[in-house]
Amino acid sequence: MGKKVTVVGAGFYGSTTAQRLAEYDVFDTVVITDIVEGKPAGLALDLNQSRAVEGFETQVVGVTTGPNGEGYEAIEGSDVVVITAGLPRKPGMSRMDLLETNAKIVRQVAENVAKYAPNAVVIVVSNPLDEMTALAQLATQFPKNRVLGQAGMLDTARFTNFVAEALNVPVKSVKTLTLGSHGDTMVPVPSKSTVGGKPLRDAMPAEQIEELVVKTRNGGAEVVALLKTGSAYYAPSAAAARMAKAVAEDSGETMPVCAWVDGEYGISGVYLGVEAQIGAEGVKKVVETDLDADELAALKEAAEAVRAKQADVASM
């Protein structure tokens, strides 16, 4: 049987993710769902008509879902489900401001995923990310390795881009890493960041690295403030789609993601941004990397900050 991926939510993030997944041509079917009547079907029609131009065979199917789970039967047999549903941020809002509203939406979606796609790997991108990932696992009752969140891929991409721009070098010559939470306790890792294979700390002064770290942490808010009517979707959708592709291809690729941590870095029992090998079963294993003492301390601090908030979502 062919591979099937579902994207829940047909906003800018969801529709762009669906487009990227279709154009990879590694899935037989991409299903896109939304509560707005007709919108997913319209997007699917449009995307399918681009196949002849872009040269992909993946079939896109659009389905409107209802408040009582109507329409979710279309996601049956999905190998991967990407949850983008929820409200985006508005200028001046933090990710945490979305907590209560998006918790209700994500819980309902997750329960329907469990019902119709019980073997899927779930990739959560709804904000606040770390909390919504924990909630999706609770609501689906899936093994923790099969529920993960997209954050580190995006934050790392932002950090990499800012470094490349600051040094005026090709993006592909820069490697960076961010761990921790998707928010205030994000932990960029300069000790593991390189430019042309040489340490980042040799390429720019510490103060400039710190400026770019802060810029990375505020990367989403900067986009929100400029757009005024929504949040980022090109870079986030690229990150989520790459994760879904790694699952479909069982690639074992190491990526920074929001994963369940159980003993790694001396941290247990929390969803946190770490590096992990991604494959058909979701997280194959969390990959520990050597961190500086201050980076490790920041990661442990991030774990405690998100642990408290993840405990709150259990009752939502």
C-alpha positions, 0 to 999 in steps of 0.5 A: 500500500502507498504512503499517505500523509494528512495535514490537519489545518488548511491555513497558510502553514497547512496548505504550504506544508501540503504543497511541499509534501506533494512536490516531494513525490514520496507519498501516494496521497496527501490529505488536507483537512479544515473546518472551513467548508470547501477550502481544503477541496479547493486547495486540493483541486488547485494543487492537483492541477500543478502536477503537470507543471511540477512533475509529481504524481502525488494525489492531493485530497481535500476534506472539510471536517465537522465538530463531531469528527465528521470527515475524519474517515478520509485520514484513515491509514495515514502513515504521518499526520501533521497537526497545524490546526489552531490560531496563529499569533497576532502582533504582541501575543506570545505563544503561551497566549494561545494555550487555552484556545489551541488546547481545545482544538488540538485535543479534538484533532488528536482524538480523531487521529487516534480513532482513524489513523491509529498507527500514524506518527504525529508531528505537532506544529500548533503553538505553544509547541512544547505543550501542544505536543505533550497534549497530543500524546495524552489525547492520542495515547500513542507511544511517546516516540510516535508523537513529536513536535516541530520546533528545533528544525525551524529555530535552527534554520533561522539561526543558520540563516542569520549567521550566513547573512551576518558573515555573507557566506553561503547558507550551506556552509553554516551549521547551527543547532538550537535545543530547549523549548520553542520560546523564551527558553530556547537554547541555541548551541554555539559550541556545536555551530560551524562556518565552513567546518570551523567553529562559529566562535572563531568566525565572529565575536561572542557579542555578535553570536549572542545578538544572533541568538536573541534574534533567533529566539525572537525570529517568529515574533519578528515575522508576526510583527511585520505580517500583522495578520498571521505568523510565519509559514514558509520556513515552518512548513519546510521544517515540518515537511522534512520531518514527515519525509524522514518518517516516510522514508525511514531515513534515520536522519538526525534532526532537532525536534521536540521529543520525549526525553527520558534520561538523556542529559540527566533530564527525564519525563518531559517533551523537549527540543533535542536532536533525534533520529527520525524514522518510520516509528517517529523518534528512533532515539534521542541523540545526546551531543556534548554541550558546554556547561552553560548550554547544558544548564540552559537546557535543564532550565528549559526542561523545568520551564516546559515541564510545569506548563506541560503538567497544566495541559493534562487537564485541558 
